Amino acid sequence: MKNLKLLAFALLVSSASFAQLKEPKTPVTGTITPTAVQTPQTPSQLKWDKEVHEFGTIEQGKPVSYEFTFTNTSNKDITLTDVKAACGCTATNYTKTAVKPGEKGTVTATYNAAAGGAFQKTVTIRTSEENAAPKVLTFKGTVKVNEVPATITPAK
């Protein structure tokens, strides 16, 4: 009985000693530097004539387009570097050359509605401006579903 108690005690001590966390083999020295520092974004120097366009009611399957216009209000040339539509139902075209101070440029969004009902879509624009926040343009409306005429079968 004494041996059994001694064996149980030895098991308890050995399992407790192996349960401890190991110290790292190499000590950490030096200073810790942040991996990413966020730079505050500034508003773009592009002044948009209109940022939201309402198409109203449009027909299903008939593409509609709207041309958003902007003016470069900075003292430097600005280039649109990335223009992305939020979905595959929207195509974009835009001024691809540098827009000089005081000049105008455009972003055209063409929407081809496959489904009926209300819609709201966006186009996100990034520019060559340092630390400029992306600009999001919006267009919306309602798609009128094309009625398929019922075929009448003659009575027999």
Secondary structure, DSSP 8 states (H G I E B T S, - for coil): -HHHHHHHHHHHHHHHHHTS----SS---S----S------B--SEEES-SEEEEEEEETT--EEEEEEEEE-SSS-B-EEEEEESSTTEEEEE--S-B-TT-EEEEEEEE---S-EEEEEEEEEEESSTTB--EEEEEEEEEE------------
